[in-house]
C-alpha cells in the first residue's frame, strides 16, 4: 500500500472533489469547510482552490486568530481570503473542550451578599456549582476577572473562587448587589 503524507492527501482529495464538481450536468454541489483556522488553510487550501476558481469557508477561533496562537491564520490573511470570496465563520472564541462545558443550562438567583473583607466595592456570596462562566446583573453580563483584587478595581466584574466556593462581584455602579437581580449563568 502506498504511503501518502497528510499534505499530499489533502491535495489529492481536493483535486478529486474538483473533478467531481466539474463533471457537466451532474448537479453536484460541494462546500469546502476548514475548522480551527490552521495556517495551512491559508498556505495550502487557499491557493489550491483559488487556482481552480473555487472558494471555501474557514471556521476560526477568534482568540487564536488575533493572538497568533499555534500557527493559526491572522486577521490580515483572513481579510485577504474574505476579499477573494471566502466565507469567514466563527468556531467559538476559545474552542473549549466539550468535556469542560457543563452539560446543563442553569440560571440561579444569587443571594446572601456580604461586603468582602478588605475591599472597597466588592461583595461576596457562597456558590457551590463547579464552574461559573457568567454572572448577570439585571441581565447584563459582568466581566470575568482572575482575582478579587481585579474585581475590586473593576466596576461591572466578577471573580469565582472555585476552591473556596465564593463569588465576588463589583456591580457596574459600585452599589450593593442586593438591589439588583444577580444571577449565575452556566452553559
ZIVEN-V523968 format. One record per residue. N is the residue number from 1. RES is the residue in one letter. BURIAL is 1 if it has 9 or more other C-alpha atoms within 8 Angstrom, else 0. D_LAST is the distance of its C-alpha to the last C-alpha in Angstrom with 1 decimal. Layout:
<<N RES BURIAL D_LAST> <N RES BURIAL D_LAST>>
This chain:
<<1 X 0 46.7> <2 X 0 46.1> <3 X 0 43.5> <4 X 0 41.4> <5 X 0 39.3> <6 X 0 35.7> <7 X 0 36.9> <8 X 0 39.8> <9 X 1 37.7> <10 X 0 35.4> <11 X 1 38.5> <12 X 0 40.2> <13 X 0 37.2> <14 X 0 37.0> <15 X 0 40.7> <16 X 0 40.6> <17 X 1 37.9> <18 X 1 40.0> <19 X 0 43.0> <20 X 0 41.3> <21 X 1 40.2> <22 X 0 43.7> <23 X 0 45.6> <24 X 0 47.2> <25 X 0 46.2> <26 X 0 43.5> <27 X 0 40.9> <28 X 0 38.2> <29 X 0 35.2> <30 X 0 33.3> <31 X 0 30.2> <32 X 0 29.9> <33 X 0 26.3> <34 X 1 25.6> <35 X 1 22.2> <36 X 1 21.4> <37 X 1 24.3> <38 X 1 26.8> <39 X 1 30.1> <40 X 0 31.9> <41 X 1 30.3> <42 X 1 32.5> <43 X 0 35.5> <44 X 0 35.9> <45 X 1 34.1> <46 X 1 34.7> <47 X 1 38.5> <48 X 1 39.0> <49 X 1 37.4> <50 X 1 39.1> <51 X 0 42.5> <52 X 0 42.0> <53 X 0 40.9> <54 X 0 37.4> <55 X 1 33.9> <56 X 1 30.5> <57 X 1 26.8> <58 X 1 25.2> <59 X 1 21.5> <60 X 1 20.9> <61 X 1 18.4> <62 X 1 19.2> <63 X 1 19.3> <64 X 1 21.5> <65 X 1 23.8> <66 X 1 24.6> <67 X 0 25.0> <68 X 1 27.3> <69 X 1 25.1> <70 X 0 26.8> <71 X 0 29.1> <72 X 1 26.8> <73 X 1 28.0> <74 X 1 28.6> <75 X 0 28.4> <76 X 0 32.2> <77 X 1 32.0> <78 X 1 29.2> <79 X 0 31.3> <80 X 0 34.3> <81 X 1 32.5> <82 X 1 31.2> <83 X 0 34.8> <84 X 0 36.0> <85 X 0 33.8> <86 X 1 30.8> <87 X 1 27.4> <88 X 1 24.8> <89 X 0 21.2> <90 X 1 17.8> <91 X 1 16.4> <92 X 1 13.6> <93 X 1 14.4> <94 X 0 14.3> <95 X 0 14.1> <96 X 0 11.7> <97 X 0 12.9> <98 X 0 11.0> <99 X 0 12.2> <100 X 0 10.6> <101 X 0 6.9> <102 X 1 6.0> <103 X 0 7.0> <104 X 0 6.3> <105 X 0 5.0> <106 X 0 7.0> <107 X 0 9.1> <108 X 0 12.1> <109 X 0 15.3> <110 X 1 16.5> <111 X 0 20.3> <112 X 0 23.1> <113 X 1 23.4> <114 X 0 26.4> <115 X 1 27.8> <116 X 1 26.9> <117 X 0 30.3> <118 X 0 32.0> <119 X 0 29.9> <120 X 0 30.8> <121 X 1 27.8> <122 X 1 25.0> <123 X 1 23.8> <124 X 1 22.1> <125 X 1 20.6> <126 X 0 19.5> <127 X 0 16.0> <128 X 0 15.7> <129 X 0 12.1> <130 X 0 12.3> <131 X 0 9.7> <132 X 1 9.0> <133 X 0 7.7> <134 X 1 8.8> <135 X 1 11.7> <136 X 1 13.1> <137 X 1 16.9> <138 X 0 18.0> <139 X 0 15.0> <140 X 0 15.7> <141 X 0 13.3> <142 X 1 15.4> <143 X 0 16.1> <144 X 1 14.9> <145 X 1 18.2> <146 X 0 19.4> <147 X 0 22.0> <148 X 1 23.3> <149 X 0 26.2> <150 X 1 24.1> <151 X 1 22.4> <152 X 1 25.8> <153 X 0 27.1> <154 X 0 24.3> <155 X 1 23.8> <156 X 1 20.4> <157 X 1 18.6> <158 X 1 16.9> <159 X 1 17.1> <160 X 1 15.5> <161 X 1 18.2> <162 X 0 16.7> <163 X 0 20.3> <164 X 0 21.6> <165 X 1 18.4> <166 X 1 19.1> <167 X 1 17.2> <168 X 1 19.6> <169 X 1 19.6> <170 X 1 22.2> <171 X 1 22.0> <172 X 1 22.9> <173 X 0 26.5> <174 X 1 26.8> <175 X 1 27.2> <176 X 0 26.3> <177 X 1 22.7> <178 X 0 24.0> <179 X 0 25.3> <180 X 0 21.8> <181 X 1 18.8> <182 X 1 16.6> <183 X 1 13.1> <184 X 1 10.3> <185 X 1 6.8> <186 X 1 3.8> <187 X 1 0.0>>
